[in-house]
Amino acid sequence: MEPWLGDDETRAVADVLASGILTQGPKVKAFEAQFSALQEVRHAVATSNGTTALHLALVVAGIGPGDDVVVPSLAFIATANAVTYVGARPVFCDVDPVTGTVTGSTIRAALTLDTRAVIVVDQGGVPVDLEPVRELCERHEITVIEDAGCAVGSQYKGRPVGTGADVAVWSFHPDNVLTTGEGGMLTTHRADWAARARSLRSHSVNVPAADRRRSRMAAPEVYVEVGFDCQMTDLQAAIGIVQLGRLREIVARRREIAARYEAGLSGLAGLRFVADPPYGTTNFQSFWLEVLPGFATDREGLLARLADAGISARRGAMAAHRQPAYRWRDTGNAGLQTTERLTDRTLVLPIFHGLDNVGLNRVMNSVRAAAGVRR
């Protein structure tokens, strides 16, 4: 992955530097407004990264010690970490074998008597089938949090992902489709949750820093509860505003590259490619494929062949329950066979805006060669 950055981002950052307001200020406010409009949600709260956004989401949802939170193991470890930060217990669930995302049935198998929240993950930008999850959780009064960190630009049933969750979170890391260098966002329709998240991200001070700067004589600072320091800067927000303006073009280009990969490699036996689910469209934050037993080599062998050709491919999504930090964690009554299979068999091919035809053909020719097919 390489982020698409250019002169517009450079000028936007230069304008912020010239303004003298470098920390959280008017650009952050503008970025939040534009992002909430794009995602068709009432409130957006910018943060320092996606993990802090998820941490805040759990806090404002009232999740804490004694609570269980169902999370997919097939996700970046930050998803489970955020649950641990608030003193709750992550309970791992399995995923759908085709999409790599949770389903109502995989969540149901992991529910416990103490389940207070469920975190669904749009894995690699593939949208979760959210309606069955919501129906299940509403029956049990369980909060639905959507980790849409990789999914800006993806759609679920014709609407942006994240709109149907109680609260959703986003990441703007350079590996994602829209980047601010680092940065994150929390979105929700609940005004009270958004207001508390805004307070918590700035140490829960009663007067925001921007208001203190504007006032002739600032009022005494009061810290209403123990908060955090996870603010976005105006430098980051300025980049984000530019990136939002070209998001449609970025996603279209990634979908074009994914279509080229599928067309060029679909004739090879033993490979299965990520694709749009029937209920939505993916932004192809990742173009992953599953190496099946019918292929000429296994996943590690294909990765080695690509590396020998100077091509930077990577293993697919990790299984968090296999990591030393979570080896002792619970899975309820859920089996994680699909998660383990996808972790062992999937890899991610290069996909970014600047990947030209020469690069695409290099990648595809190397995969064909690993399959024993001549150019």
DATA-V281144 format. One line per field, one symbol per residue. ss: DSSP state (a for helix, b for strand, c for the rest). psi: psi as a letter, one per 20 degrees, with the letter a starting at -180 (. if undefined). burial: 1 if it has 9 or more other ideal C-beta (glycine too) atoms within 8 Angstrom, else 0. A space follows every 10 residues. Layout:
ss = ???
psi = ???
burial = ???
This chain:
ss = ccccccaaaa aaaaaaaaac cccccaaaaa aaaaaaaacc ccbbbbbcca aaaaaaaaaa cccccccbbb bbcbcccaaa aaaaacccbb bbbccccccc cccaaaaacc ccccbbbbbb bcaaacccca aaaaaaaaac ccbbbbbccc ccccbbccbb ccccccbbbb bcbccccccc bccbbbbbcc aaaaaaaaaa cbccbcccaa aaaacccccc ccbcccccbc cccaaaaaaa aaaaacaaaa aaaaaaaaaa aaaaaccccc bbbccccccb bcccccbbbb bcccccccaa aaaaaaaacc cccbbcccba aacaaacccb ccccccaaaa aaaaabbbbc ccccccaaaa aaaaaaaaaa ccccc
psi = ppqnqbhghg hgghhgghhi nhapbhhggg ggghghggjl qhqpoqrhrh ghghghghgh ikpapiqqpp qphmqqihgh ghghhjjrop oprarpighj rqrhhhghhi qrijpiqpoq pnojipqqnh ghgggghhhj lppoponkhj jpiqqoljqq qhhirhqqqq pkqiirgpqj frrrqpqqio hhggghgggh iljkqhoqhh hhhhqgoqqq ppohroarnl qqrhgghggh gghhhjgghg ggghhggghg gghhiiipqj ppqqrprija qqilhqnqqp orhirhragh ggggggghjk pnrqqaqroh iiqhhjhirq jcjpqkgggh ghhhiqqpqp orhjoahggg hgghhhgghh ijpq.
burial = 0001000011 0110111000 1101101111 1111110110 1011111111 1111111111 1010001111 1111101111 1111010111 1111110011 1111011011 1100111111 1111111111 0111111000 0111111111 1111110011 1111101111 1110011111 0011111101 0011011111 1101101111 0100000000 1010001101 1111111111 1111011001 1011101101 1100100101 1011001001 0111111111 1100100010 1110111010 1010111111 1110010010 1101010111 1110111111 1100100011 0111111111 10000
